[in-house]
Amino acid sequence: MNIYIAGLSYRTNDADLTNLFAEFGEVSSAKVIMDRETGNSRGFAFVEMTSDEEGQKAIDELNGVEYDQKVISVSVARPRAEKPSYGGSRGGYSNSRRY
């Protein structure tokens, strides 16, 4: 089960999440999402748990609790929506005529 966690402290790291969710079952991965520009946490993360039952128990127990002085929101992660592809140039205006 893939779990989405929002409202995290910027100090929270992958190991912290692994330890937090391991109380509820086997964690196959934990990833705090980092900003590409600054390298700092963006305040949300994803945790993958091997069992759906253990994942649901973690969601039920952790949603709305205070963790590292922040109230976190924990839910089932939704699949990433595909962004529409408009193709071609990125400038928005494409003049394909040649002179």
PLY file of the C-alpha trace (Angstrom):
ply
format ascii 1.0
element vertex 99
property float x
property float y
property float z
element edge 98
property int vertex1
property int vertex2
end_header
0.00 0.00 0.00
1.32 3.43 -0.94
0.66 6.05 1.76
0.82 9.85 1.47
1.90 11.92 4.48
1.44 15.71 4.53
2.26 18.40 7.07
5.65 17.00 8.02
8.29 18.97 9.84
11.08 20.02 7.51
13.49 18.13 9.81
11.80 14.75 9.19
13.86 12.35 7.08
13.36 8.93 5.43
14.68 7.03 8.46
12.29 8.85 10.81
9.32 7.79 8.68
10.54 4.22 8.41
10.76 4.02 12.21
7.34 5.64 12.69
5.52 3.33 10.26
7.46 0.19 11.26
5.37 0.15 14.45
2.45 -0.95 12.26
4.18 -3.42 9.93
6.85 -3.93 7.32
7.91 -0.77 5.47
9.32 -1.41 2.00
10.24 2.25 1.37
9.91 5.72 2.85
10.71 8.85 0.86
10.52 12.47 2.00
10.06 14.64 -1.10
12.80 17.22 -1.49
12.80 20.51 -3.39
15.01 20.27 -6.48
16.29 23.82 -6.17
17.10 24.04 -2.45
17.46 20.40 -1.41
15.12 21.05 1.54
12.10 18.96 2.45
8.82 20.01 0.85
6.88 18.83 3.93
5.34 15.69 2.48
6.36 12.10 1.86
5.34 8.67 0.64
5.64 5.40 2.54
5.16 2.01 0.90
4.03 -0.82 3.17
3.96 -4.45 2.09
0.55 -5.23 3.60
-2.66 -3.30 2.86
-4.04 -4.22 6.30
-0.95 -2.88 8.08
-0.98 0.21 5.89
-4.63 0.92 6.70
-3.94 0.49 10.42
-1.05 2.99 10.15
-3.34 5.46 8.36
-6.07 5.04 10.98
-3.65 5.46 13.90
-1.45 8.26 12.54
-3.84 10.55 10.67
-4.28 13.79 12.61
-1.66 13.05 15.27
1.17 15.37 16.27
4.59 14.22 15.06
7.71 16.32 15.59
5.57 19.28 16.72
3.40 19.21 13.56
-0.04 17.67 12.99
0.31 15.26 10.10
-2.26 14.11 7.56
-1.97 10.47 6.50
-3.98 8.90 3.67
-3.85 6.41 0.83
-1.76 7.90 -1.97
-3.65 8.59 -5.18
-2.03 7.68 -8.48
-0.21 10.57 -10.08
-2.39 12.28 -12.69
-0.98 12.41 -16.18
-0.37 15.95 -17.33
-1.69 16.67 -20.81
0.94 16.86 -23.50
0.57 19.82 -25.79
3.58 18.80 -27.84
5.91 20.98 -29.84
7.46 24.14 -28.53
7.19 25.33 -24.98
6.72 28.96 -25.97
3.01 28.68 -26.56
3.15 30.24 -30.02
4.45 28.27 -32.90
4.89 29.89 -36.28
5.69 27.05 -38.62
5.86 29.14 -41.81
9.23 29.37 -43.46
10.44 32.31 -45.48
0 1
1 2
2 3
3 4
4 5
5 6
6 7
7 8
8 9
9 10
10 11
11 12
12 13
13 14
14 15
15 16
16 17
17 18
18 19
19 20
20 21
21 22
22 23
23 24
24 25
25 26
26 27
27 28
28 29
29 30
30 31
31 32
32 33
33 34
34 35
35 36
36 37
37 38
38 39
39 40
40 41
41 42
42 43
43 44
44 45
45 46
46 47
47 48
48 49
49 50
50 51
51 52
52 53
53 54
54 55
55 56
56 57
57 58
58 59
59 60
60 61
61 62
62 63
63 64
64 65
65 66
66 67
67 68
68 69
69 70
70 71
71 72
72 73
73 74
74 75
75 76
76 77
77 78
78 79
79 80
80 81
81 82
82 83
83 84
84 85
85 86
86 87
87 88
88 89
89 90
90 91
91 92
92 93
93 94
94 95
95 96
96 97
97 98
